[in-house]
Amino acid sequence: MLFRSQAVKNEDLWRRLDAAREQHRVEWRWLKGHAGHAGNERCDRRAVQEIAKLRKQFSPEQLAESRRQFEAGRVNDDKTPGLF
C-alpha cells in the first residue's frame, strides 16, 4: 500500500489509485514540471485546453460553486451538471 501513518489529502482517490495499481506493473517517476519532458508538456497543453472548454461552457459563478462542492466532497449536483 502507498500510505504512511500521516494524513493525506484526497485519501479516497489515493486508495482507488492504489487498488488499480495492484493490477498492473507500475514504475513511479517524479518529473519536474515544465522542464521540457514531452509527455509532461503534452499533458499540460491538454489540461489548458480542457479548462478553456469549461470556461466557455460554464459561467464563473458555476465554476466557483462546482469547485466549492468538489472541495467539500459533494459532486454531481443538479446546479452544475457535467463538471465533476
N, CA, C and O atoms as a Maestro MAE file, in Angstrom:
{
 s_m_m2io_version
 :::
 2.0.0
}

f_m_ct {
 s_m_title
 :::
 protein
 m_atom[336] {
  # First column is atom index #
  i_m_mmod_type
  r_m_x_coord
  r_m_y_coord
  r_m_z_coord
  i_m_residue_number
  s_m_chain_name
  s_m_pdb_residue_name
  s_m_pdb_atom_name
  i_m_atomic_number
  :::
  1 25 0.838 -1.177 0.000 1 A "MET " " N  " 7
  2 3 0.000 0.000 0.000 1 A "MET " " CA " 6
  3 2 0.883 1.240 0.000 1 A "MET " " C  " 6
  4 15 2.009 1.204 0.496 1 A "MET " " O  " 8
  5 25 0.379 2.329 -0.551 2 A "LEU " " N  " 7
  6 3 1.137 3.559 -0.718 2 A "LEU " " CA " 6
  7 2 1.131 4.486 0.488 2 A "LEU " " C  " 6
  8 15 1.845 5.488 0.474 2 A "LEU " " O  " 8
  9 25 0.362 4.200 1.527 3 A "PHE " " N  " 7
  10 3 0.103 5.188 2.560 3 A "PHE " " CA " 6
  11 2 1.083 5.121 3.725 3 A "PHE " " C  " 6
  12 15 1.597 4.059 4.080 3 A "PHE " " O  " 8
  13 25 1.320 6.278 4.298 4 A "ARG " " N  " 7
  14 3 2.093 6.405 5.527 4 A "ARG " " CA " 6
  15 2 1.103 6.596 6.662 4 A "ARG " " C  " 6
  16 15 -0.109 6.586 6.446 4 A "ARG " " O  " 8
  17 25 1.618 6.767 7.865 5 A "SER " " N  " 7
  18 3 0.724 6.950 9.011 5 A "SER " " CA " 6
  19 2 0.164 8.365 9.090 5 A "SER " " C  " 6
  20 15 -0.819 8.594 9.795 5 A "SER " " O  " 8
  21 25 0.763 9.316 8.384 6 A "GLN " " N  " 7
  22 3 0.262 10.690 8.449 6 A "GLN " " CA " 6
  23 2 -0.918 10.883 7.507 6 A "GLN " " C  " 6
  24 15 -1.105 10.117 6.562 6 A "GLN " " O  " 8
  25 25 -1.714 11.918 7.778 7 A "ALA " " N  " 7
  26 3 -2.902 12.207 6.970 7 A "ALA " " CA " 6
  27 2 -2.494 12.629 5.558 7 A "ALA " " C  " 6
  28 15 -1.467 13.279 5.364 7 A "ALA " " O  " 8
  29 25 -3.308 12.252 4.585 8 A "VAL " " N  " 7
  30 3 -3.073 12.646 3.200 8 A "VAL " " CA " 6
  31 2 -4.337 13.299 2.656 8 A "VAL " " C  " 6
  32 15 -5.447 12.961 3.067 8 A "VAL " " O  " 8
  33 25 -4.163 14.231 1.736 9 A "LYS " " N  " 7
  34 3 -5.305 14.834 1.061 9 A "LYS " " CA " 6
  35 2 -5.831 13.842 0.040 9 A "LYS " " C  " 6
  36 15 -5.067 13.056 -0.521 9 A "LYS " " O  " 8
  37 25 -7.129 13.875 -0.200 10 A "ASN " " N  " 7
  38 3 -7.769 13.017 -1.207 10 A "ASN " " CA " 6
  39 2 -7.508 11.530 -0.957 10 A "ASN " " C  " 6
  40 15 -7.237 10.775 -1.891 10 A "ASN " " O  " 8
  41 25 -7.590 11.122 0.286 11 A "GLU " " N  " 7
  42 3 -7.281 9.732 0.628 11 A "GLU " " CA " 6
  43 2 -8.120 8.738 -0.172 11 A "GLU " " C  " 6
  44 15 -7.624 7.687 -0.576 11 A "GLU " " O  " 8
  45 25 -9.387 9.071 -0.398 12 A "ASP " " N  " 7
  46 3 -10.244 8.165 -1.162 12 A "ASP " " CA " 6
  47 2 -9.722 7.955 -2.575 12 A "ASP " " C  " 6
  48 15 -9.782 6.843 -3.099 12 A "ASP " " O  " 8
  49 25 -9.207 9.015 -3.198 13 A "LEU " " N  " 7
  50 3 -8.656 8.894 -4.556 13 A "LEU " " CA " 6
  51 2 -7.344 8.114 -4.552 13 A "LEU " " C  " 6
  52 15 -7.091 7.312 -5.451 13 A "LEU " " O  " 8
  53 25 -6.508 8.352 -3.537 14 A "TRP " " N  " 7
  54 3 -5.254 7.603 -3.433 14 A "TRP " " CA " 6
  55 2 -5.530 6.112 -3.228 14 A "TRP " " C  " 6
  56 15 -4.815 5.268 -3.768 14 A "TRP " " O  " 8
  57 25 -6.554 5.790 -2.456 15 A "ARG " " N  " 7
  58 3 -6.895 4.373 -2.240 15 A "ARG " " CA " 6
  59 2 -7.373 3.728 -3.546 15 A "ARG " " C  " 6
  60 15 -7.031 2.582 -3.835 15 A "ARG " " O  " 8
  61 25 -8.156 4.461 -4.325 16 A "ARG " " N  " 7
  62 3 -8.595 3.938 -5.619 16 A "ARG " " CA " 6
  63 2 -7.411 3.732 -6.558 16 A "ARG " " C  " 6
  64 15 -7.334 2.724 -7.260 16 A "ARG " " O  " 8
  65 25 -6.490 4.694 -6.565 17 A "LEU " " N  " 7
  66 3 -5.292 4.564 -7.384 17 A "LEU " " CA " 6
  67 2 -4.466 3.362 -6.937 17 A "LEU " " C  " 6
  68 15 -3.958 2.610 -7.768 17 A "LEU " " O  " 8
  69 25 -4.333 3.182 -5.634 18 A "ASP " " N  " 7
  70 3 -3.560 2.067 -5.103 18 A "ASP " " CA " 6
  71 2 -4.186 0.731 -5.499 18 A "ASP " " C  " 6
  72 15 -3.477 -0.211 -5.852 18 A "ASP " " O  " 8
  73 25 -5.509 0.653 -5.438 19 A "ALA " " N  " 7
  74 3 -6.194 -0.587 -5.836 19 A "ALA " " CA " 6
  75 2 -5.975 -0.875 -7.320 19 A "ALA " " C  " 6
  76 15 -5.747 -2.022 -7.704 19 A "ALA " " O  " 8
  77 25 -6.045 0.164 -8.154 20 A "ALA " " N  " 7
  78 3 -5.807 -0.019 -9.593 20 A "ALA " " CA " 6
  79 2 -4.354 -0.411 -9.847 20 A "ALA " " C  " 6
  80 15 -4.074 -1.222 -10.729 20 A "ALA " " O  " 8
  81 25 -3.435 0.160 -9.080 21 A "ARG " " N  " 7
  82 3 -2.013 -0.122 -9.248 21 A "ARG " " CA " 6
  83 2 -1.705 -1.587 -8.978 21 A "ARG " " C  " 6
  84 15 -0.808 -2.156 -9.601 21 A "ARG " " O  " 8
  85 25 -2.428 -2.196 -8.066 22 A "GLU " " N  " 7
  86 3 -2.165 -3.594 -7.717 22 A "GLU " " CA " 6
  87 2 -2.391 -4.535 -8.894 22 A "GLU " " C  " 6
  88 15 -1.863 -5.647 -8.903 22 A "GLU " " O  " 8
  89 25 -3.157 -4.111 -9.874 23 A "GLN " " N  " 7
  90 3 -3.456 -4.955 -11.032 23 A "GLN " " CA " 6
  91 2 -2.459 -4.760 -12.174 23 A "GLN " " C  " 6
  92 15 -2.562 -5.416 -13.211 23 A "GLN " " O  " 8
  93 25 -1.492 -3.855 -11.984 24 A "HIS " " N  " 7
  94 3 -0.556 -3.519 -13.046 24 A "HIS " " CA " 6
  95 2 0.863 -3.431 -12.491 24 A "HIS " " C  " 6
  96 15 1.074 -3.332 -11.283 24 A "HIS " " O  " 8
  97 25 1.800 -3.469 -13.384 25 A "ARG " " N  " 7
  98 3 3.187 -3.224 -13.007 25 A "ARG " " CA " 6
  99 2 3.442 -1.728 -13.214 25 A "ARG " " C  " 6
  100 15 3.413 -1.237 -14.342 25 A "ARG " " O  " 8
  101 25 3.689 -1.025 -12.133 26 A "VAL " " N  " 7
  102 3 3.823 0.425 -12.180 26 A "VAL " " CA " 6
  103 2 5.209 0.820 -11.705 26 A "VAL " " C  " 6
  104 15 5.697 0.330 -10.686 26 A "VAL " " O  " 8
  105 25 5.834 1.713 -12.456 27 A "GLU " " N  " 7
  106 3 7.106 2.298 -12.041 27 A "GLU " " CA " 6
  107 2 6.877 3.799 -11.895 27 A "GLU " " C  " 6
  108 15 6.630 4.492 -12.882 27 A "GLU " " O  " 8
  109 25 6.959 4.299 -10.666 28 A "TRP " " N  " 7
  110 3 6.712 5.705 -10.393 28 A "TRP " " CA " 6
  111 2 7.968 6.508 -10.671 28 A "TRP " " C  " 6
  112 15 9.061 6.132 -10.250 28 A "TRP " " O  " 8
  113 25 7.811 7.600 -11.372 29 A "ARG " " N  " 7
  114 3 8.924 8.506 -11.656 29 A "ARG " " CA " 6
  115 2 8.477 9.936 -11.424 29 A "ARG " " C  " 6
  116 15 7.421 10.346 -11.905 29 A "ARG " " O  " 8
  117 25 9.267 10.690 -10.695 30 A "TRP " " N  " 7
  118 3 8.978 12.100 -10.472 30 A "TRP " " CA " 6
  119 2 9.556 12.889 -11.630 30 A "TRP " " C  " 6
  120 15 10.707 12.680 -12.015 30 A "TRP " " O  " 8
  121 25 8.764 13.797 -12.188 31 A "LEU " " N  " 7
  122 3 9.229 14.668 -13.260 31 A "LEU " " CA " 6
  123 2 9.026 16.110 -12.837 31 A "LEU " " C  " 6
  124 15 7.966 16.479 -12.332 31 A "LEU " " O  " 8
  125 25 10.036 16.909 -13.045 32 A "LYS " " N  " 7
  126 3 9.900 18.326 -12.783 32 A "LYS " " CA " 6
  127 2 8.968 18.906 -13.850 32 A "LYS " " C  " 6
  128 15 9.142 18.664 -15.045 32 A "LYS " " O  " 8
  129 25 7.986 19.668 -13.397 33 A "GLY " " N  " 7
  130 3 7.031 20.257 -14.331 33 A "GLY " " CA " 6
  131 2 7.660 21.338 -15.194 33 A "GLY " " C  " 6
  132 15 8.564 22.049 -14.754 33 A "GLY " " O  " 8
  133 25 7.183 21.456 -16.410 34 A "HIS " " N  " 7
  134 3 7.610 22.492 -17.358 34 A "HIS " " CA " 6
  135 2 9.118 22.473 -17.573 34 A "HIS " " C  " 6
  136 15 9.761 23.520 -17.640 34 A "HIS " " O  " 8
  137 25 9.668 21.278 -17.681 35 A "ALA " " N  " 7
  138 3 11.111 21.150 -17.865 35 A "ALA " " CA " 6
  139 2 11.458 20.531 -19.215 35 A "ALA " " C  " 6
  140 15 12.573 20.049 -19.416 35 A "ALA " " O  " 8
  141 25 10.493 20.547 -20.143 36 A "GLY " " N  " 7
  142 3 10.778 20.047 -21.476 36 A "GLY " " CA " 6
  143 2 10.487 18.578 -21.700 36 A "GLY " " C  " 6
  144 15 10.750 18.077 -22.793 36 A "GLY " " O  " 8
  145 25 9.955 17.861 -20.716 37 A "HIS " " N  " 7
  146 3 9.599 16.454 -20.908 37 A "HIS " " CA " 6
  147 2 8.363 16.397 -21.800 37 A "HIS " " C  " 6
  148 15 7.331 16.979 -21.467 37 A "HIS " " O  " 8
  149 25 8.461 15.701 -22.927 38 A "ALA " " N  " 7
  150 3 7.403 15.717 -23.947 38 A "ALA " " CA " 6
  151 2 6.040 15.298 -23.395 38 A "ALA " " C  " 6
  152 15 5.037 15.957 -23.671 38 A "ALA " " O  " 8
  153 25 5.990 14.225 -22.628 39 A "GLY " " N  " 7
  154 3 4.719 13.755 -22.088 39 A "GLY " " CA " 6
  155 2 4.120 14.738 -21.097 39 A "GLY " " C  " 6
  156 15 2.909 14.960 -21.085 39 A "GLY " " O  " 8
  157 25 4.968 15.321 -20.271 40 A "ASN " " N  " 7
  158 3 4.505 16.305 -19.292 40 A "ASN " " CA " 6
  159 2 3.974 17.552 -19.991 40 A "ASN " " C  " 6
  160 15 2.939 18.094 -19.604 40 A "ASN " " O  " 8
  161 25 4.682 18.002 -21.012 41 A "GLU " " N  " 7
  162 3 4.243 19.187 -21.759 41 A "GLU " " CA " 6
  163 2 2.920 18.917 -22.489 41 A "GLU " " C  " 6
  164 15 2.058 19.794 -22.558 41 A "GLU " " O  " 8
  165 25 2.762 17.713 -23.029 42 A "ARG " " N  " 7
  166 3 1.514 17.341 -23.703 42 A "ARG " " CA " 6
  167 2 0.354 17.348 -22.708 42 A "ARG " " C  " 6
  168 15 -0.726 17.856 -23.006 42 A "ARG " " O  " 8
  169 25 0.583 16.792 -21.549 43 A "CYS " " N  " 7
  170 3 -0.441 16.762 -20.514 43 A "CYS " " CA " 6
  171 2 -0.839 18.181 -20.114 43 A "CYS " " C  " 6
  172 15 -2.023 18.468 -19.934 43 A "CYS " " O  " 8
  173 25 0.135 19.057 -19.976 44 A "ASP " " N  " 7
  174 3 -0.142 20.441 -19.613 44 A "ASP " " CA " 6
  175 2 -0.978 21.127 -20.695 44 A "ASP " " C  " 6
  176 15 -1.931 21.840 -20.380 44 A "ASP " " O  " 8
  177 25 -0.631 20.917 -21.961 45 A "ARG " " N  " 7
  178 3 -1.415 21.510 -23.056 45 A "ARG " " CA " 6
  179 2 -2.861 21.019 -23.024 45 A "ARG " " C  " 6
  180 15 -3.792 21.806 -23.195 45 A "ARG " " O  " 8
  181 25 -3.047 19.720 -22.806 46 A "ARG " " N  " 7
  182 3 -4.400 19.154 -22.754 46 A "ARG " " CA " 6
  183 2 -5.194 19.737 -21.596 46 A "ARG " " C  " 6
  184 15 -6.378 20.042 -21.744 46 A "ARG " " O  " 8
  185 25 -4.552 19.894 -20.445 47 A "ALA " " N  " 7
  186 3 -5.236 20.464 -19.284 47 A "ALA " " CA " 6
  187 2 -5.680 21.892 -19.578 47 A "ALA " " C  " 6
  188 15 -6.800 22.274 -19.238 47 A "ALA " " O  " 8
  189 25 -4.818 22.682 -20.205 48 A "VAL " " N  " 7
  190 3 -5.156 24.062 -20.555 48 A "VAL " " CA " 6
  191 2 -6.321 24.084 -21.542 48 A "VAL " " C  " 6
  192 15 -7.218 24.918 -21.415 48 A "VAL " " O  " 8
  193 25 -6.321 23.182 -22.520 49 A "GLN " " N  " 7
  194 3 -7.413 23.114 -23.494 49 A "GLN " " CA " 6
  195 2 -8.740 22.768 -22.817 49 A "GLN " " C  " 6
  196 15 -9.772 23.361 -23.130 49 A "GLN " " O  " 8
  197 25 -8.712 21.820 -21.899 50 A "GLU " " N  " 7
  198 3 -9.945 21.409 -21.220 50 A "GLU " " CA " 6
  199 2 -10.473 22.511 -20.315 50 A "GLU " " C  " 6
  200 15 -11.686 22.699 -20.219 50 A "GLU " " O  " 8
  201 25 -9.595 23.234 -19.656 51 A "ILE " " N  " 7
  202 3 -10.024 24.365 -18.827 51 A "ILE " " CA " 6
  203 2 -10.687 25.423 -19.695 51 A "ILE " " C  " 6
  204 15 -11.707 25.995 -19.309 51 A "ILE " " O  " 8
  205 25 -10.112 25.687 -20.871 52 A "ALA " " N  " 7
  206 3 -10.709 26.665 -21.789 52 A "ALA " " CA " 6
  207 2 -12.114 26.235 -22.201 52 A "ALA " " C  " 6
  208 15 -13.012 27.072 -22.288 52 A "ALA " " O  " 8
  209 25 -12.315 24.947 -22.455 53 A "LYS " " N  " 7
  210 3 -13.648 24.444 -22.811 53 A "LYS " " CA " 6
  211 2 -14.637 24.672 -21.675 53 A "LYS " " C  " 6
  212 15 -15.764 25.109 -21.908 53 A "LYS " " O  " 8
  213 25 -14.217 24.377 -20.442 54 A "LEU " " N  " 7
  214 3 -15.101 24.573 -19.297 54 A "LEU " " CA " 6
  215 2 -15.462 26.040 -19.119 54 A "LEU " " C  " 6
  216 15 -16.602 26.370 -18.791 54 A "LEU " " O  " 8
  217 25 -14.494 26.915 -19.335 55 A "ARG " " N  " 7
  218 3 -14.752 28.350 -19.174 55 A "ARG " " CA " 6
  219 2 -15.728 28.870 -20.224 55 A "ARG " " C  " 6
  220 15 -16.435 29.846 -19.972 55 A "ARG " " O  " 8
  221 25 -15.780 28.241 -21.392 56 A "LYS " " N  " 7
  222 3 -16.746 28.622 -22.419 56 A "LYS " " CA " 6
  223 2 -18.134 28.071 -22.101 56 A "LYS " " C  " 6
  224 15 -19.146 28.700 -22.408 56 A "LYS " " O  " 8
  225 25 -18.169 26.904 -21.491 57 A "GLN " " N  " 7
  226 3 -19.436 26.212 -21.249 57 A "GLN " " CA " 6
  227 2 -20.149 26.685 -19.982 57 A "GLN " " C  " 6
  228 15 -21.379 26.670 -19.928 57 A "GLN " " O  " 8
  229 25 -19.392 27.107 -18.957 58 A "PHE " " N  " 7
  230 3 -19.976 27.455 -17.668 58 A "PHE " " CA " 6
  231 2 -19.573 28.861 -17.258 58 A "PHE " " C  " 6
  232 15 -18.501 29.350 -17.615 58 A "PHE " " O  " 8
  233 25 -20.449 29.495 -16.506 59 A "SER " " N  " 7
  234 3 -20.160 30.846 -16.001 59 A "SER " " CA " 6
  235 2 -19.126 30.762 -14.869 59 A "SER " " C  " 6
  236 15 -18.954 29.701 -14.269 59 A "SER " " O  " 8
  237 25 -18.440 31.872 -14.576 60 A "PRO " " N  " 7
  238 3 -17.500 31.873 -13.444 60 A "PRO " " CA " 6
  239 2 -18.183 31.484 -12.129 60 A "PRO " " C  " 6
  240 15 -17.569 30.835 -11.283 60 A "PRO " " O  " 8
  241 25 -19.434 31.872 -11.957 61 A "GLU " " N  " 7
  242 3 -20.169 31.518 -10.741 61 A "GLU " " CA " 6
  243 2 -20.416 30.015 -10.667 61 A "GLU " " C  " 6
  244 15 -20.275 29.414 -9.602 61 A "GLU " " O  " 8
  245 25 -20.783 29.408 -11.792 62 A "GLN " " N  " 7
  246 3 -20.999 27.963 -11.819 62 A "GLN " " CA " 6
  247 2 -19.698 27.220 -11.534 62 A "GLN " " C  " 6
  248 15 -19.688 26.238 -10.792 62 A "GLN " " O  " 8
  249 25 -18.610 27.686 -12.121 63 A "LEU " " N  " 7
  250 3 -17.317 27.041 -11.883 63 A "LEU " " CA " 6
  251 2 -16.901 27.157 -10.423 63 A "LEU " " C  " 6
  252 15 -16.403 26.197 -9.835 63 A "LEU " " O  " 8
  253 25 -17.105 28.333 -9.840 64 A "ALA " " N  " 7
  254 3 -16.744 28.540 -8.436 64 A "ALA " " CA " 6
  255 2 -17.589 27.645 -7.525 64 A "ALA " " C  " 6
  256 15 -17.067 27.042 -6.587 64 A "ALA " " O  " 8
  257 25 -18.875 27.561 -7.796 65 A "GLU " " N  " 7
  258 3 -19.749 26.703 -6.982 65 A "GLU " " CA " 6
  259 2 -19.374 25.244 -7.128 65 A "GLU " " C  " 6
  260 15 -19.358 24.508 -6.141 65 A "GLU " " O  " 8
  261 25 -19.072 24.815 -8.338 66 A "SER " " N  " 7
  262 3 -18.670 23.433 -8.558 66 A "SER " " CA " 6
  263 2 -17.369 23.121 -7.810 66 A "SER " " C  " 6
  264 15 -17.220 22.046 -7.229 66 A "SER " " O  " 8
  265 25 -16.437 24.066 -7.834 67 A "ARG " " N  " 7
  266 3 -15.179 23.856 -7.105 67 A "ARG " " CA " 6
  267 2 -15.432 23.760 -5.603 67 A "ARG " " C  " 6
  268 15 -14.849 22.908 -4.933 67 A "ARG " " O  " 8
  269 25 -16.301 24.629 -5.064 68 A "ARG " " N  " 7
  270 3 -16.626 24.561 -3.634 68 A "ARG " " CA " 6
  271 2 -17.213 23.204 -3.274 68 A "ARG " " C  " 6
  272 15 -16.849 22.605 -2.262 68 A "ARG " " O  " 8
  273 25 -18.118 22.731 -4.108 69 A "GLN " " N  " 7
  274 3 -18.741 21.437 -3.837 69 A "GLN " " CA " 6
  275 2 -17.729 20.302 -3.945 69 A "GLN " " C  " 6
  276 15 -17.733 19.379 -3.130 69 A "GLN " " O  " 8
  277 25 -16.863 20.372 -4.954 70 A "PHE " " N  " 7
  278 3 -15.845 19.344 -5.119 70 A "PHE " " CA " 6
  279 2 -14.930 19.294 -3.902 70 A "PHE " " C  " 6
  280 15 -14.637 18.217 -3.383 70 A "PHE " " O  " 8
  281 25 -14.480 20.460 -3.450 71 A "GLU " " N  " 7
  282 3 -13.582 20.514 -2.300 71 A "GLU " " CA " 6
  283 2 -14.269 20.064 -1.015 71 A "GLU " " C  " 6
  284 15 -13.615 19.582 -0.091 71 A "GLU " " O  " 8
  285 25 -15.587 20.224 -0.962 72 A "ALA " " N  " 7
  286 3 -16.342 19.784 0.214 72 A "ALA " " CA " 6
  287 2 -16.733 18.309 0.112 72 A "ALA " " C  " 6
  288 15 -17.339 17.758 1.031 72 A "ALA " " O  " 8
  289 25 -16.386 17.677 -1.004 73 A "GLY " " N  " 7
  290 3 -16.702 16.267 -1.186 73 A "GLY " " CA " 6
  291 2 -18.078 16.010 -1.757 73 A "GLY " " C  " 6
  292 15 -18.536 14.868 -1.783 73 A "GLY " " O  " 8
  293 25 -18.744 17.056 -2.215 74 A "ARG " " N  " 7
  294 3 -20.066 16.910 -2.823 74 A "ARG " " CA " 6
  295 2 -19.921 17.135 -4.321 74 A "ARG " " C  " 6
  296 15 -19.497 18.205 -4.759 74 A "ARG " " O  " 8
  297 25 -20.273 16.127 -5.099 75 A "VAL " " N  " 7
  298 3 -20.135 16.247 -6.552 75 A "VAL " " CA " 6
  299 2 -21.415 15.827 -7.249 75 A "VAL " " C  " 6
  300 15 -22.285 15.178 -6.667 75 A "VAL " " O  " 8
  301 25 -21.504 16.219 -8.521 76 A "ASN " " N  " 7
  302 3 -22.620 15.836 -9.399 76 A "ASN " " CA " 6
  303 2 -23.977 16.297 -8.889 76 A "ASN " " C  " 6
  304 15 -24.925 15.512 -8.863 76 A "ASN " " O  " 8
  305 25 -24.084 17.550 -8.487 77 A "ASP " " N  " 7
  306 3 -25.396 18.064 -8.134 77 A "ASP " " CA " 6
  307 2 -26.102 18.564 -9.386 77 A "ASP " " C  " 6
  308 15 -25.527 18.544 -10.474 77 A "ASP " " O  " 8
  309 25 -27.332 19.007 -9.239 78 A "ASP " " N  " 7
  310 3 -28.088 19.470 -10.402 78 A "ASP " " CA " 6
  311 2 -27.771 20.892 -10.789 78 A "ASP " " C  " 6
  312 15 -28.150 21.314 -11.882 78 A "ASP " " O  " 8
  313 25 -27.086 21.662 -9.941 79 A "LYS " " N  " 7
  314 3 -26.793 23.065 -10.242 79 A "LYS " " CA " 6
  315 2 -25.718 23.217 -11.305 79 A "LYS " " C  " 6
  316 15 -25.787 24.133 -12.125 79 A "LYS " " O  " 8
  317 25 -24.734 22.340 -11.305 80 A "THR " " N  " 7
  318 3 -23.624 22.451 -12.258 80 A "THR " " CA " 6
  319 2 -23.369 21.093 -12.903 80 A "THR " " C  " 6
  320 15 -22.338 20.468 -12.654 80 A "THR " " O  " 8
  321 25 -24.297 20.642 -13.723 81 A "PRO " " N  " 7
  322 3 -24.140 19.311 -14.327 81 A "PRO " " CA " 6
  323 2 -22.949 19.235 -15.263 81 A "PRO " " C  " 6
  324 15 -22.618 20.198 -15.955 81 A "PRO " " O  " 8
  325 25 -22.316 18.084 -15.272 82 A "GLY " " N  " 7
  326 3 -21.259 17.825 -16.223 82 A "GLY " " CA " 6
  327 2 -19.870 18.244 -15.825 82 A "GLY " " C  " 6
  328 15 -18.918 17.941 -16.545 82 A "GLY " " O  " 8
  329 25 -19.708 18.931 -14.703 83 A "LEU " " N  " 7
  330 3 -18.365 19.352 -14.328 83 A "LEU " " CA " 6
  331 2 -17.575 18.226 -13.689 83 A "LEU " " C  " 6
  332 15 -16.451 17.945 -14.105 83 A "LEU " " O  " 8
  333 25 -18.139 17.582 -12.694 84 A "PHE " " N  " 7
  334 3 -17.405 16.508 -11.981 84 A "PHE " " CA " 6
  335 2 -18.281 15.299 -11.828 84 A "PHE " " C  " 6
  336 15 -17.852 14.294 -11.260 84 A "PHE " " O  " 8
  :::
 }
 m_bond[335] {
  # First column is bond index #
  i_m_from
  i_m_to
  i_m_order
  :::
  1 1 2 1
  2 2 3 1
  3 3 4 2
  4 3 5 1
  5 5 6 1
  6 6 7 1
  7 7 8 2
  8 7 9 1
  9 9 10 1
  10 10 11 1
  11 11 12 2
  12 11 13 1
  13 13 14 1
  14 14 15 1
  15 15 16 2
  16 15 17 1
  17 17 18 1
  18 18 19 1
  19 19 20 2
  20 19 21 1
  21 21 22 1
  22 22 23 1
  23 23 24 2
  24 23 25 1
  25 25 26 1
  26 26 27 1
  27 27 28 2
  28 27 29 1
  29 29 30 1
  30 30 31 1
  31 31 32 2
  32 31 33 1
  33 33 34 1
  34 34 35 1
  35 35 36 2
  36 35 37 1
  37 37 38 1
  38 38 39 1
  39 39 40 2
  40 39 41 1
  41 41 42 1
  42 42 43 1
  43 43 44 2
  44 43 45 1
  45 45 46 1
  46 46 47 1
  47 47 48 2
  48 47 49 1
  49 49 50 1
  50 50 51 1
  51 51 52 2
  52 51 53 1
  53 53 54 1
  54 54 55 1
  55 55 56 2
  56 55 57 1
  57 57 58 1
  58 58 59 1
  59 59 60 2
  60 59 61 1
  61 61 62 1
  62 62 63 1
  63 63 64 2
  64 63 65 1
  65 65 66 1
  66 66 67 1
  67 67 68 2
  68 67 69 1
  69 69 70 1
  70 70 71 1
  71 71 72 2
  72 71 73 1
  73 73 74 1
  74 74 75 1
  75 75 76 2
  76 75 77 1
  77 77 78 1
  78 78 79 1
  79 79 80 2
  80 79 81 1
  81 81 82 1
  82 82 83 1
  83 83 84 2
  84 83 85 1
  85 85 86 1
  86 86 87 1
  87 87 88 2
  88 87 89 1
  89 89 90 1
  90 90 91 1
  91 91 92 2
  92 91 93 1
  93 93 94 1
  94 94 95 1
  95 95 96 2
  96 95 97 1
  97 97 98 1
  98 98 99 1
  99 99 100 2
  100 99 101 1
  101 101 102 1
  102 102 103 1
  103 103 104 2
  104 103 105 1
  105 105 106 1
  106 106 107 1
  107 107 108 2
  108 107 109 1
  109 109 110 1
  110 110 111 1
  111 111 112 2
  112 111 113 1
  113 113 114 1
  114 114 115 1
  115 115 116 2
  116 115 117 1
  117 117 118 1
  118 118 119 1
  119 119 120 2
  120 119 121 1
  121 121 122 1
  122 122 123 1
  123 123 124 2
  124 123 125 1
  125 125 126 1
  126 126 127 1
  127 127 128 2
  128 127 129 1
  129 129 130 1
  130 130 131 1
  131 131 132 2
  132 131 133 1
  133 133 134 1
  134 134 135 1
  135 135 136 2
  136 135 137 1
  137 137 138 1
  138 138 139 1
  139 139 140 2
  140 139 141 1
  141 141 142 1
  142 142 143 1
  143 143 144 2
  144 143 145 1
  145 145 146 1
  146 146 147 1
  147 147 148 2
  148 147 149 1
  149 149 150 1
  150 150 151 1
  151 151 152 2
  152 151 153 1
  153 153 154 1
  154 154 155 1
  155 155 156 2
  156 155 157 1
  157 157 158 1
  158 158 159 1
  159 159 160 2
  160 159 161 1
  161 161 162 1
  162 162 163 1
  163 163 164 2
  164 163 165 1
  165 165 166 1
  166 166 167 1
  167 167 168 2
  168 167 169 1
  169 169 170 1
  170 170 171 1
  171 171 172 2
  172 171 173 1
  173 173 174 1
  174 174 175 1
  175 175 176 2
  176 175 177 1
  177 177 178 1
  178 178 179 1
  179 179 180 2
  180 179 181 1
  181 181 182 1
  182 182 183 1
  183 183 184 2
  184 183 185 1
  185 185 186 1
  186 186 187 1
  187 187 188 2
  188 187 189 1
  189 189 190 1
  190 190 191 1
  191 191 192 2
  192 191 193 1
  193 193 194 1
  194 194 195 1
  195 195 196 2
  196 195 197 1
  197 197 198 1
  198 198 199 1
  199 199 200 2
  200 199 201 1
  201 201 202 1
  202 202 203 1
  203 203 204 2
  204 203 205 1
  205 205 206 1
  206 206 207 1
  207 207 208 2
  208 207 209 1
  209 209 210 1
  210 210 211 1
  211 211 212 2
  212 211 213 1
  213 213 214 1
  214 214 215 1
  215 215 216 2
  216 215 217 1
  217 217 218 1
  218 218 219 1
  219 219 220 2
  220 219 221 1
  221 221 222 1
  222 222 223 1
  223 223 224 2
  224 223 225 1
  225 225 226 1
  226 226 227 1
  227 227 228 2
  228 227 229 1
  229 229 230 1
  230 230 231 1
  231 231 232 2
  232 231 233 1
  233 233 234 1
  234 234 235 1
  235 235 236 2
  236 235 237 1
  237 237 238 1
  238 238 239 1
  239 239 240 2
  240 239 241 1
  241 241 242 1
  242 242 243 1
  243 243 244 2
  244 243 245 1
  245 245 246 1
  246 246 247 1
  247 247 248 2
  248 247 249 1
  249 249 250 1
  250 250 251 1
  251 251 252 2
  252 251 253 1
  253 253 254 1
  254 254 255 1
  255 255 256 2
  256 255 257 1
  257 257 258 1
  258 258 259 1
  259 259 260 2
  260 259 261 1
  261 261 262 1
  262 262 263 1
  263 263 264 2
  264 263 265 1
  265 265 266 1
  266 266 267 1
  267 267 268 2
  268 267 269 1
  269 269 270 1
  270 270 271 1
  271 271 272 2
  272 271 273 1
  273 273 274 1
  274 274 275 1
  275 275 276 2
  276 275 277 1
  277 277 278 1
  278 278 279 1
  279 279 280 2
  280 279 281 1
  281 281 282 1
  282 282 283 1
  283 283 284 2
  284 283 285 1
  285 285 286 1
  286 286 287 1
  287 287 288 2
  288 287 289 1
  289 289 290 1
  290 290 291 1
  291 291 292 2
  292 291 293 1
  293 293 294 1
  294 294 295 1
  295 295 296 2
  296 295 297 1
  297 297 298 1
  298 298 299 1
  299 299 300 2
  300 299 301 1
  301 301 302 1
  302 302 303 1
  303 303 304 2
  304 303 305 1
  305 305 306 1
  306 306 307 1
  307 307 308 2
  308 307 309 1
  309 309 310 1
  310 310 311 1
  311 311 312 2
  312 311 313 1
  313 313 314 1
  314 314 315 1
  315 315 316 2
  316 315 317 1
  317 317 318 1
  318 318 319 1
  319 319 320 2
  320 319 321 1
  321 321 322 1
  322 322 323 1
  323 323 324 2
  324 323 325 1
  325 325 326 1
  326 326 327 1
  327 327 328 2
  328 327 329 1
  329 329 330 1
  330 330 331 1
  331 331 332 2
  332 331 333 1
  333 333 334 1
  334 334 335 1
  335 335 336 2
  :::
 }
}
